[in-house]
Amino acid sequence: MVPTSDNDPDFTDAFCGFLQRYIPNVDAAELLLLLAKDPQRAWLFGELRSHLAAVTAFSESDLVRSLDALQYGAMISRDADKRVRYLPSPVNDAHVVLLARLYVERPVTLFRVIYALRDAKIKTFADAFKLRG
């Protein structure tokens, strides 16, 4: 079961929607938290990959997909040299602050919610292709 604002005030519908759209796994959370920790820093892809290798199992293609999703959500920018930087904004910052707090204070619950939301999204997608009999 995925927590909702009805039974867990940290996991509001807005925050769960944010997780479902942009954080498909714990590695993606690590990536976003790393970028948000120092919004002034512009990372080269190789630097990100090297830094994350110590704490995640990100494949190169997973990292690219996560960066694409974050860019689509206007949470990061890429410059002409393909450097990646977090883009602070009131809405994103609020979600990132909550993500960072939950990552430290309630990691097991956070991880369960991340994967439950991902699985729910996959099930909904799969159900769209079921033949009705």
C-alpha positions in Angstrom: 0.0 0.0 0.0 1.2 3.5 -0.8 0.9 6.1 2.0 -1.4 9.0 1.2 -1.9 12.3 2.9 -4.8 10.7 4.7 -2.6 8.4 6.7 0.9 10.0 6.4 1.3 13.7 6.2 4.8 13.5 4.7 3.5 11.6 1.6 1.0 14.1 0.2 -0.6 13.5 -3.2 1.7 16.2 -4.6 4.9 14.6 -3.2 3.8 11.1 -4.3 3.1 12.5 -7.8 6.6 14.1 -7.8 8.1 10.7 -6.9 6.1 8.8 -9.5 7.1 11.2 -12.3 10.7 11.8 -11.5 12.1 9.3 -9.0 11.6 5.8 -10.4 14.2 4.3 -8.0 16.5 5.0 -5.1 19.4 5.7 -7.5 17.4 8.6 -9.1 16.8 10.0 -5.6 20.5 9.9 -5.0 21.1 11.7 -8.2 18.7 14.5 -7.5 19.9 14.9 -4.0 23.5 15.1 -5.2 22.6 17.8 -7.8 20.5 19.8 -5.4 23.1 19.8 -2.6 25.2 22.3 -4.6 23.1 24.0 -7.2 26.0 26.2 -8.3 28.0 23.2 -9.4 27.8 22.2 -13.0 28.6 18.5 -13.4 30.0 16.7 -16.4 28.3 13.4 -17.1 31.5 11.4 -16.3 31.8 13.3 -13.0 28.3 12.4 -12.0 28.7 8.8 -13.0 32.0 8.5 -11.1 30.6 10.1 -8.0 27.4 8.1 -8.0 29.3 4.8 -8.6 30.3 4.7 -5.0 26.6 4.8 -3.8 24.4 3.5 -6.6 24.2 0.8 -9.2 23.3 3.3 -12.0 24.0 2.0 -15.5 24.9 4.7 -18.0 21.5 4.3 -19.7 19.6 4.6 -16.4 21.6 7.7 -15.6 20.7 9.2 -19.0 17.0 8.4 -18.5 17.0 9.9 -15.0 18.7 13.1 -16.2 16.2 13.3 -19.1 13.3 13.0 -16.7 14.7 15.6 -14.4 15.3 18.0 -17.3 11.8 17.4 -18.6 10.6 18.3 -15.1 12.6 21.6 -15.2 14.7 20.4 -12.2 18.0 20.5 -14.1 19.6 22.3 -17.0 22.3 21.2 -19.4 24.6 23.8 -20.9 26.4 23.8 -24.3 29.2 21.7 -22.7 26.5 19.2 -21.5 27.2 20.1 -17.9 24.3 19.3 -15.6 23.1 21.7 -12.9 20.1 21.7 -10.5 17.6 24.5 -11.1 16.2 25.8 -7.9 12.5 26.6 -7.8 10.0 27.0 -5.0 8.0 23.9 -6.0 11.0 21.6 -6.8 12.9 22.8 -3.7 10.1 21.9 -1.4 9.9 18.4 -2.8 13.7 18.0 -2.7 13.9 19.2 0.9 11.2 16.7 1.9 13.0 14.0 -0.1 16.3 14.7 1.6 14.6 14.7 5.1 12.8 11.4 4.4 16.0 9.9 3.0 17.6 10.4 6.4 14.7 10.1 8.8 12.6 7.4 7.1 14.6 5.7 4.4 12.8 2.3 4.5 9.3 4.0 4.1 10.6 6.3 1.4 12.1 3.4 -0.6 9.0 1.4 -0.3 6.9 4.2 -1.5 9.2 4.9 -4.4 9.0 1.3 -5.6 5.3 1.0 -4.9 4.6 4.1 -7.0 6.7 2.7 -9.8 5.0 -0.7 -9.6 1.6 1.0 -9.6 2.6 3.0 -12.7 3.8 -0.1 -14.5 0.6 -2.0 -13.5 -1.6 0.8 -14.8 0.4 0.8 -18.1 0.1 -3.0 -18.5 -3.6 -3.0 -17.6 -4.2 -0.6 -20.6 -3.1 -3.4 -22.9 -5.1 -6.2 -21.4 -7.7 -7.7 -23.7 -11.2 -7.3 -22.4 -13.1 -10.5 -22.6 
